[in-house]
Amino acid sequence: MKKIKILIVDDHTLVRQGIRALLGLTADLEIVGEAADGREAVEKVRELGPDIVLMDLSMEDMGGLEATRRIRRDFPSTRVLAVTQYDDSEFVIPVIEAGARGYVTKTSSPLELASAIQTVFKGGSYLSPSAAAALVEVCQTKSGAEGEKDLYRLTDRERDVLKLIAEGHTTREMASILFVSVKTIEWYKSRLLSKLNIRNTAGLIKYAIRKRIISL
């Protein structure tokens, strides 16, 4: 029996070791490597040629969103399965758009994770129930007004982060103001750049001024 080769990507060592231990109990799965951030993940895919990458989203240096996009572009035979603590549409939709073939939350059972891996390996797609519910909610609340879709509008939290960026706050200051982690702020910044098709922080500031999110 051919084993499914898996690369685990997460910035927490205990999480990587836990997933390795759990999946090691499944006969047709083989853990071929680990990576602590998106940049290392891309290099490990190049080196090890895994079938499946289990990708965390919120990581320093390069997050899971950009890593997923690069893996899809450069290594199309490797499939990405997002494994993260987030289960709302703000996180599900971007990583699916970036090329992930599935989305599983870290509250999922080992059996569900193994099933998701096998489904994605066979060419299918998999969404955990909470992720699927988030997508259904988005589809049901889309507005047809002026042909604009809610999917491409900023959420309240994205707007908050954009406003703070434009006001010149550091990442740590924004995390403190919004009572979230630094990694979460980095995720929102990455999401803003992707959603608005803007290249850098200066572009975000110009956008905020143009849209009157802040004023000079």
Secondary structure, DSSP 8 states (H G I E B T S, - for coil): ---EEEEEE-S-HHHHHHHHHHHTTSTTEEEEEEESSHHHHHHHHHHH--SEEEE-S--SSS-HHHHHHHHHHH-TTSEEEEEES--SHHHHHHHHHHT-SEEEETTS-HHHHHHHHHHHHTT--EE-HHHHHHHHHHHHT---GGG--GGGS--HHHHHHHHHHHTT--HHHHHHHHTS-HHHHHHHHHHHHHHHT--SHHHHHHHHHHTTSS--
